[in-house]
Amino acid sequence: MFSKKPQASGSEKTLRLEEQKVKIKEVRRLIGPVSDKVPNYCSDACISRYLRARNWNVRKATKMLIETLKWRIEYKPETIHWEEIAHEAETGKIYRAKYLDKHGRTVLVMRPGFKNTNSVRGQIRYLVYCMEKAILNMAPDQEQMVWFIDFQGWNSACVSLKVARETAHVLQDHYPERLGLAILYNPPKIFEAFFAVVKPFLEPKTYKKVKFVYSDDKESQRIMEEHFDMDNLESSLGGHNPDGFDYIEYGERMRQDDAKTVSALGCSADSLSANSVVQGSDTLISESGLELSDESSSDGDTDELSATVEAEEVPNLKA
């Protein structure tokens, strides 16, 4: 999956609104009939995120979106529920904060030093679950989140290159432009060597969103105060709030989120738990997805691009 490093897309393009609309319309045309069946994933806002992630290259953005729709059919992220992954959350290694940052963005707190399982599959499913619930709770005018990565308790035993690669893959390929900021809080020196290994797997745009922050550094304090209300931020993360992670209370919040997901899907809790939400539907993204010519186009020309849509439906959640 990660045999190749992400390719830099060059300098980021800035398009006029009219030009953006043309690109969005072209992606929707290439996707074909499925755009009517999954409007959330083919909305202007969603398509725009995929286009921005691929520097407004229609050909590449369309392929990326098709791959995400195929992934959602196969992985079924909307069917992951609290009881399935609750054991992954026991130590609070990832949790959604009760507060937003100063820009109104959802905050996911990640504490890799609190890792409590060794299953890569389980860890990634929990990450996907957290991403889905973070998006579910975003304000209508917000589309990005903050990752606050706290290195308390982290050491070399916590290192898993496989998890890091899969995390980068899921974030960049299936949740493009969802990350607004990543705070790396008090990373130890040994992490620098690990990060040097991970960095090649990050898109340049993703890497630019990463901020190294240290509790004993004045510039770091300025960054923290710029983005967070320090009275809301946990004291363990450099803020003034003495409250910490409460597993029982968090579980109740997540069950409420599961209920929101069930409501959005229009199905029962039993069908959600049975992973049958997408079964029996009538649309399927073809195995071939996109048929691309050998010739590439740096300016996003799409004359030789076609998108094929067949057989099974993608659940229409908030994209």
C-alpha positions as CSV (number, residue, x, y, z in Angstrom):
1,M,0.0,0.0,0.0
2,F,2.8,2.3,0.8
3,S,5.5,1.1,-1.6
4,K,5.5,4.6,-3.2
5,K,6.0,7.9,-1.6
6,P,3.3,10.6,-2.2
7,Q,4.1,12.8,-5.1
8,A,4.3,16.5,-4.6
9,S,1.8,18.3,-6.6
10,G,4.0,21.4,-7.1
11,S,2.9,24.9,-6.2
12,E,-0.7,25.1,-5.0
13,K,-3.1,26.6,-7.5
14,T,-5.4,29.5,-6.7
15,L,-8.5,29.5,-8.8
16,R,-11.3,32.1,-9.2
17,L,-14.7,31.0,-8.0
18,E,-16.0,30.6,-11.5
19,E,-13.0,28.3,-12.4
20,Q,-13.6,26.2,-9.2
21,K,-17.3,25.7,-10.2
22,V,-16.2,24.5,-13.7
23,K,-13.8,22.0,-12.1
24,I,-16.5,20.7,-9.7
25,K,-19.0,20.3,-12.4
26,E,-16.6,18.3,-14.5
27,V,-15.8,15.9,-11.6
28,R,-19.5,15.4,-11.1
29,R,-20.0,14.7,-14.8
30,L,-17.2,12.1,-14.8
31,I,-18.5,10.3,-11.7
32,G,-21.8,9.9,-13.5
33,P,-25.2,8.7,-12.1
34,V,-23.8,7.9,-8.7
35,S,-23.6,11.6,-8.0
36,D,-27.4,11.7,-7.7
37,K,-27.4,8.7,-5.3
38,V,-24.8,10.0,-2.9
39,P,-25.3,13.8,-2.9
40,N,-23.3,14.3,0.3
41,Y,-20.2,12.8,-1.4
42,C,-20.8,14.7,-4.6
43,S,-21.7,18.1,-3.1
44,D,-19.7,21.1,-4.1
45,A,-18.0,21.2,-0.7
46,C,-16.9,17.6,-0.9
47,I,-15.7,17.6,-4.5
48,S,-13.9,20.8,-3.7
49,R,-11.9,19.1,-1.0
50,Y,-10.8,16.4,-3.3
51,L,-9.9,18.9,-6.0
52,R,-7.8,21.0,-3.5
53,A,-6.1,17.8,-2.3
54,R,-5.1,17.1,-5.9
55,N,-4.3,20.8,-6.7
56,W,-7.4,21.2,-8.8
57,N,-6.5,18.4,-11.2
58,V,-9.9,17.0,-12.3
59,R,-8.5,13.7,-13.5
60,K,-6.7,12.9,-10.2
61,A,-9.5,14.3,-8.0
62,T,-12.1,12.2,-9.7
63,K,-10.0,9.0,-9.3
64,M,-9.4,9.8,-5.7
65,L,-13.1,10.3,-5.0
66,I,-14.1,7.1,-6.8
67,E,-11.5,5.2,-4.7
68,T,-13.0,6.7,-1.5
69,L,-16.5,5.6,-2.5
70,K,-15.2,2.1,-3.2
71,W,-13.4,2.1,0.2
72,R,-16.6,3.1,2.0
73,I,-18.5,0.3,0.3
74,E,-15.8,-2.2,1.4
75,Y,-14.8,-0.8,4.8
76,K,-18.3,0.4,5.8
77,P,-17.0,3.0,8.3
78,E,-20.6,4.1,9.0
79,T,-21.3,0.7,10.6
80,I,-18.6,0.9,13.2
81,H,-20.3,1.3,16.6
82,W,-19.1,2.0,20.1
83,E,-19.5,-1.6,21.4
84,E,-17.2,-2.9,18.7
85,I,-14.3,-0.6,19.5
86,A,-14.9,0.5,23.1
87,H,-11.9,-1.6,24.3
88,E,-9.7,0.5,22.1
89,A,-10.8,3.6,23.9
90,E,-10.3,2.5,27.5
91,T,-7.1,4.4,28.0
92,G,-8.2,7.5,26.1
93,K,-5.6,7.1,23.4
94,I,-7.9,9.0,21.1
95,Y,-10.9,11.0,22.1
96,R,-13.0,13.9,20.9
97,A,-12.6,16.9,23.2
98,K,-15.8,18.6,24.6
99,Y,-14.5,21.9,23.3
100,L,-13.7,23.4,19.9
101,D,-10.6,25.4,19.0
102,K,-10.9,29.2,18.5
103,H,-11.7,28.6,14.8
104,G,-14.7,26.4,15.7
105,R,-13.0,23.2,14.7
106,T,-13.5,19.8,16.4
107,V,-10.5,18.7,18.4
108,L,-9.3,15.1,18.4
109,V,-6.9,14.4,21.2
110,M,-4.4,11.6,20.5
111,R,-2.1,10.1,23.1
112,P,0.0,7.4,21.4
113,G,1.8,6.7,24.7
114,F,-1.5,5.3,26.0
115,K,-1.7,2.6,23.4
116,N,-3.4,-0.5,24.9
117,T,-3.8,-2.9,22.0
118,N,-1.5,-4.4,19.4
119,S,-4.0,-5.0,16.6
120,V,-3.3,-2.7,13.7
121,R,-6.8,-3.4,12.3
122,G,-8.4,-2.5,15.6
123,Q,-6.4,0.7,16.0
124,I,-7.3,1.9,12.5
125,R,-11.0,1.0,12.9
126,Y,-11.0,3.1,16.1
127,L,-9.3,6.0,14.3
128,V,-11.8,5.8,11.5
129,Y,-14.7,5.7,14.0
130,C,-13.3,8.8,15.7
131,M,-12.9,10.6,12.3
132,E,-16.5,9.7,11.4
133,K,-17.9,11.0,14.7
134,A,-15.7,14.2,14.5
135,I,-17.2,15.0,11.1
136,L,-20.7,14.1,12.2
137,N,-20.4,16.8,14.9
138,M,-19.0,19.5,12.8
139,A,-20.9,22.7,12.4
140,P,-22.5,23.2,8.9
141,D,-20.0,25.9,8.0
142,Q,-16.9,23.9,9.2
143,E,-15.1,21.1,7.4
144,Q,-11.8,20.7,9.2
145,M,-10.6,19.4,12.5
146,V,-7.6,19.7,14.8
147,W,-5.4,16.8,15.9
148,F,-3.8,17.4,19.3
149,I,-1.1,14.7,19.7
150,D,0.1,14.5,23.3
151,F,3.4,12.5,23.8
152,Q,3.0,11.9,27.5
153,G,4.2,8.3,28.1
154,W,5.5,7.9,24.6
155,N,8.6,5.9,24.0
156,S,10.2,3.7,21.4
157,A,8.1,0.8,22.4
158,C,5.1,2.7,21.1
159,V,6.5,3.0,17.6
160,S,4.6,1.2,14.8
161,L,5.5,2.2,11.3
162,K,2.7,0.1,10.0
163,V,0.1,2.0,12.0
164,A,1.7,5.3,11.1
165,R,1.6,4.5,7.4
166,E,-2.0,3.3,7.5
167,T,-3.0,6.4,9.5
168,A,-1.5,8.6,6.8
169,H,-3.2,6.6,4.1
170,V,-6.6,6.8,5.6
171,L,-6.3,10.5,6.5
172,Q,-4.9,11.7,3.1
173,D,-6.7,9.4,0.7
174,H,-10.2,9.1,2.3
175,Y,-10.5,12.3,4.4
176,P,-8.7,14.9,2.3
177,E,-8.6,18.5,3.5
178,R,-10.2,17.4,6.8
179,L,-7.1,18.1,8.9
180,G,-6.7,21.8,9.6
181,L,-3.9,21.6,12.2
182,A,-1.9,19.0,13.9
183,I,-0.3,19.9,17.3
184,L,2.6,17.7,18.4
185,Y,2.8,18.4,22.1
186,N,6.1,17.7,23.9
187,P,7.5,15.1,21.5
188,P,10.7,13.6,22.9
189,K,14.0,13.7,21.0
190,I,13.7,10.1,20.0
191,F,10.5,10.9,18.1
192,E,12.4,13.1,15.7
193,A,14.1,10.1,14.2
194,F,10.7,8.3,13.9
195,F,9.2,11.4,12.3
196,A,12.0,11.5,9.7
197,V,10.9,8.0,8.6
198,V,7.2,8.9,8.6
199,K,7.5,12.3,6.8
200,P,8.0,10.9,3.3
201,F,4.6,9.3,3.5
202,L,2.9,12.6,4.2
203,E,1.7,14.9,1.5
204,P,3.5,18.3,1.5
205,K,0.2,20.0,2.3
206,T,-0.3,17.7,5.3
207,Y,3.2,18.2,6.7
208,K,2.7,22.0,6.5
209,K,-0.2,21.7,9.0
210,V,2.0,20.1,11.7
211,K,3.2,22.3,14.6
212,F,5.8,21.1,17.1
213,V,4.8,22.6,20.5
214,Y,6.7,22.4,23.8
215,S,5.4,23.4,27.2
216,D,8.6,25.2,28.2
217,D,8.8,27.3,25.0
218,K,7.4,30.9,24.7
219,E,6.7,30.6,21.0
220,S,4.9,27.3,21.6
221,Q,2.8,29.1,24.2
222,R,1.8,31.7,21.7
223,I,0.7,29.0,19.2
224,M,-1.4,27.4,21.9
225,E,-3.1,30.6,22.9
226,E,-3.7,31.5,19.3
227,H,-5.7,28.3,18.7
228,F,-7.2,27.3,22.1
229,D,-9.1,28.8,25.0
230,M,-6.7,27.8,27.7
231,D,-9.5,27.6,30.3
232,N,-11.1,24.8,28.2
233,L,-7.9,22.9,27.4
234,E,-7.0,20.1,29.8
235,S,-4.2,20.9,32.2
236,S,-2.4,17.7,31.0
237,L,-2.2,19.4,27.6
238,G,-0.9,22.7,28.9
239,G,-4.3,24.3,29.7
240,H,-6.1,25.3,32.9
241,N,-9.0,22.7,32.9
242,P,-8.4,20.0,35.6
243,D,-10.8,17.6,34.0
244,G,-9.4,14.7,32.1
245,F,-10.6,11.8,30.0
246,D,-13.5,9.9,31.6
247,Y,-14.1,6.5,29.8
248,I,-17.7,6.0,31.1
249,E,-18.8,9.5,30.2
250,Y,-17.1,9.3,26.8
251,G,-18.9,6.0,26.1
252,E,-22.2,7.7,26.7
253,R,-21.3,10.5,24.3
254,M,-20.3,8.0,21.6
255,R,-23.5,6.0,22.0
256,Q,-25.4,9.3,21.4
257,D,-23.2,9.8,18.3
258,D,-24.1,6.2,17.2
259,A,-27.8,7.1,17.5
260,K,-27.2,10.2,15.3
261,T,-25.5,7.9,12.7
262,V,-28.4,5.5,12.8
263,S,-30.9,8.4,12.3
264,A,-28.9,9.8,9.4
265,L,-28.8,6.4,7.7
266,G,-32.5,5.8,8.4
267,C,-32.0,2.3,9.7
268,S,-32.3,0.5,13.0
269,A,-29.6,0.0,15.6
270,D,-29.7,-3.7,15.0
271,S,-29.0,-3.3,11.3
272,L,-26.1,-1.0,12.1
273,S,-24.6,-3.5,14.4
274,A,-25.0,-6.2,11.9
275,N,-23.0,-4.3,9.3
276,S,-25.9,-4.6,6.8
277,V,-26.5,-0.9,6.1
278,V,-25.2,-1.1,2.5
279,Q,-26.5,-4.6,1.7
280,G,-29.3,-5.0,-0.8
281,S,-28.9,-1.6,-2.4
282,D,-28.7,-1.0,-6.1
283,T,-25.6,1.0,-6.9
284,L,-21.9,-0.2,-7.0
285,I,-18.7,1.5,-7.9
286,S,-17.2,-0.7,-10.5
287,E,-14.0,-2.7,-9.7
288,S,-12.2,-0.8,-12.4
289,G,-13.3,2.6,-11.0
290,L,-11.7,4.9,-13.5
291,E,-10.3,4.0,-16.9
292,L,-7.3,6.2,-17.4
293,S,-5.1,6.6,-20.4
294,D,-1.4,6.3,-20.2
295,E,-1.1,9.9,-20.9
296,S,-1.3,12.3,-17.9
297,S,-2.4,15.9,-17.9
298,S,-0.9,18.3,-15.4
299,D,-3.5,21.0,-16.0
300,G,-6.4,18.6,-15.3
301,D,-7.7,17.9,-18.9
302,T,-10.2,15.1,-18.8
303,D,-10.8,14.2,-22.5
304,E,-9.3,10.7,-22.0
305,L,-10.9,10.0,-18.6
306,S,-14.1,8.1,-17.9
307,A,-15.8,7.0,-14.7
308,T,-17.9,3.9,-14.5
309,V,-20.6,3.3,-12.0
310,E,-22.5,0.1,-11.3
311,A,-24.2,-1.9,-8.6
312,E,-24.1,-1.1,-4.8
313,E,-25.0,2.0,-2.8
314,V,-22.7,4.1,-0.6
315,P,-24.6,5.1,2.6
316,N,-25.2,8.8,2.3
317,L,-23.7,10.3,5.5
318,K,-22.1,13.7,6.0
319,A,-19.1,13.6,3.8
